[in-house]
Amino acid sequence: MAGEGASFQGTYAEIGGRKVWVSERGSGPALVMLHGGLGYSEQMLDALGPILGQHYRLIGFDRIGQGRTADDGRPFDYARMGEEVAAFLEWLGGGPHVLVGWSDGGIAALFTAMQRPDLVRAMVLIGANFDADGQDKFDVAPGSDIYRMLETDYALRAPEGGSNFPSVAERMFALWWNEPRLTPEDLGRIKQPALVMQGEDDHIHVEHAVAMWRALPQGHLAIVPNASHGVMFEKPDFVSWLVVDFLRGLG
C-alpha cells in the first residue's frame, strides 16, 4: 500500500510481484491516470497536471512492457491490463477510485470496472473504443512517423533498451487491430458513472463513441471540436475542465 501523503515524482514499487514504475503530480483526492498504448504515465500527468493537479492527486503507473516497467514477452491483452490496474488500485488503497484513461488506458479502465467493480468509483474514457471495428486503422509501419515517435519514447525509458521495441510493437499492434471485442451488453453491466470523451477527428468513429455512451447506464458524452486522438495534448485546459466538471457532478 502507498504511504499517505506521498509526494514522489516517480519511483519503482513492488506491485503484483514485479517492479512497476509509479508517477505522481499534485495533491488532493486521488485520480488514477491510465496511459495510452506504448506510452508512459508521465504523458498524462504532464499534460493534465497543471490544472487537475491543483485539485487532485494524479497518480499513474507504467503497464507491463511500457514506459519504465519491464516487458515479460507475453502477448498484450486488455483483460490482463485490467488485472494490472486492479492490482495497482489494491496497492494504492483508499478506494474505490476514479480512473482517467486515455486510449488503451480507457479500455483497461473498462475491463477493470467489469472485473473489479468494487475498486472503481467512476471513469473518464478519453479516445477509447470498446470494439476494434470502431476505428480507422492508421499507419504504424516501421519508418512511419508514429512508429519512429513510439520507438524513440520507448528507447528512452524501457529497462531492456530500444532493441526490444520491434517485439513490443508487433505484439501491441496485433492487439490494436484485433481487440477489444466488448458488446453493448457488456457495457450495460458497468454501473459506475463514465464520461466518454474524444476529439471529433479521432481515428475512433464518433458514432462508436456515441454507441459507448448509449450503452453505459450512467454514461456522459463529450465530443471536442477541432481535436484528434491527441485531444489531451491539443486542448489540455479544456479536457481538464471537462474532467473537473464531470467529477463535481458525482457529488
N, C-alpha and C positions, 0 to 999 in steps of 0.2 A: 504494500500500500504506500502511496506517496505521502510524504510528511506534510503536515499542514503548513501553509504559508510559504511553500517552496517558491523560490524566485530565480531558479536557474534558467539560462537561455537554451541550453542543450546539454544533454548528458546521456550516457547509457544506463539502462535499468534492466534488471532481470525480470522478464515477463514471459510467462508461458514456457519457461525452461530455456530461453535464449536471450542474448543481449539485444535490446531494442533501443533505438535512438529516440529520445523524447525531447521535444522543444516546447518552450513556453513564452508567452508575452502577456503583459497587462495584469490586472488584478480585479477581483470581484467574483461573482458566481462563475463556475466553470462552463466553458463551451468547448466541446471536444471537436477539433478540426481534423478532417479526414482528407488527405491529399489525393490528387489525381494519379492515374496510371503512369508509371515510370517517373513519378515526381518525388517530392520530399516535403516534410512537414513545414519547413520554413517558408515555402512558397506561399501558402495560405496565410500564415501568421504575419509575414512581412507585408502582404497586400492589404489585409483587412485589419491588422493590428493597430494602425494609427487611430482609427475611430473605435472599433469594437474593443480594443484594449483599454479604452477609457472607462468602459462599463463592465467588462468581463475579463476573467482569466482565460486566455486562449491556450489550450494545451493540445498538442498533437504528437503523433509518433510516425516513424517510417516503417511501412509494412515490409514483410519479408521480400528480399531481393530488390528493394527500392531505397533510395537515399542512402543512409549510413547503416542500415540493417542488412546483415549478410544474407546472401542468397542460399537456398537449400537445394537448388537444382530441380525441384518438382514443378509440374505444370501449374500455372496460375489458375485460381479457381475462386469465384466470388463467394461461394459458401464458406470456403476456408478463410477468406478475407473477413467475412462476418464473424467467424470464430476468433480471429485475431483482434478485432475490435472489442468483442465481448471480454476477452482476456485482459485487454487494456483497461476497460471500464471497471472490471473487478479489482485490478491492481490500483486504479485511481481511487476507488471507494467514493462514498458520499453521494451515490446516485439515487434515483435514476438521473441520467444526464441528457442534455441537449446535444445532438450531433449535427455538425455543419459539414457536409461532404460535397466535394467538387468532383464531377466526372466519375471515375472509378470509386472515389470516396463516397459519393452519393449512393452508388449501387451497393457498396459494402454496408452503408447505413441501413438500406432496405433489408438486406439479409440479416443484419443484427437485430432489427426490430421484429423480424419473423422468428428468429431462433431464440432470442432472449428478450422478450418484450419487457421483462421486469427491470432491465438495465437502461431502457430508453424512455425519456420523458417526451421529447419532440425531435423533429428533424427539419433541417433546411437542406434541400436537394438541389444543387446547382449544376446544370448541364449533365443530368443523369438520365439514363434510359433503363427501362425495365425489360426490353426485348431487343436483341441485336438487330432485328429488322427495322427498328425505329430510327435508323440513322443512315446517312450517306457515307460511304467509305471515302477515306482521304489518303493521300499519298504518303506512305511511311516506308517506301523502298529505300534501301541503302543508297546514300548520296542525296536524298531529298532533304529539303530544309528542315522538316520536322525531325527526321532521323538524326541529322547532324546535331541539332539542338539537344535532343534527348541523350545522344551519345556523350556530348560534352558535359552535360549536367551529371550524368551517371559516373563518368570517369573522375569527376572532382570529389565524389563522396563515397563510392562503393568500397567496402573493405577489400574486395577482391581486385579492385582496379579496373581500368577500362577494358581490358582484354575479355572480360566476361560479358560485355554488353551484347554482342551478337546472339548469344544463347538466351539471355534475358529478354531481348527484344523479340526474338522469334516466338517464345512462349507467350509473351504479353500480346503480341499482335493476333495470335491464334485465339486468345481469349476475347479480344475486342470484336473480332468478326463472327464469333460463334455463340457468345453468351452476353448477357444473361438471357434466360428463357422463362421469365415470370409471366403470369397472366393477370388480367384484371381481377380475377377471383383471388389470386394470391395477394394482390394489393388490398383487396377488400377485407382481408383479415388483419390488416395493420390498423390499430385503433388510435395510435398516437397522432397528434396534430402534425402536419407536414406541409411545409412551404415548398412548392415546386417552382424553380426559377431557372430561366435561361435567356440568352440573347436571342433576338429574333432571327439572326443569321447563323445560329448554331448549326453544326452538321447533324444534330439530332432534330428530327422534324418537329415543328411547332405542334402539329396535330398529335404527335406522340406525347408531348408534354401535357397537352390538354387531356388526352386519354388517361394519363397517370393521375392528373388532378381529379378527374371524374371518378376514378376507381378508388381513390383513397377516401375512407369515410370522413376524415377530418382534413381534407386537402385544401390548400390555398394555392393560388397561381399568380406568378409574376413573369411576364414576357417583357424583357428590357429592350427598348428600341436602339437601333444603331450599335448593336453589340453582337459578338460571336461566342464561340465556345469559351473564349478567354474573358468573358464578361467581368469576372472578378478582378482581372488586371486592367481591363479597359475602363471600368467605371467603379473603382473600389469604394468611393464615397457613397454612391447611390446604392450599391449592393449592401454596404454596411448599414445604411439607413433602412433598407427593406428588412434586413435581419433583425435590427433593433425593434422596428415597428411590429414585426411578427411576434417576437418574444414578449413584448409588452402586452400583447393581446392574450397571452397564455394565462395571465393573472397570477 
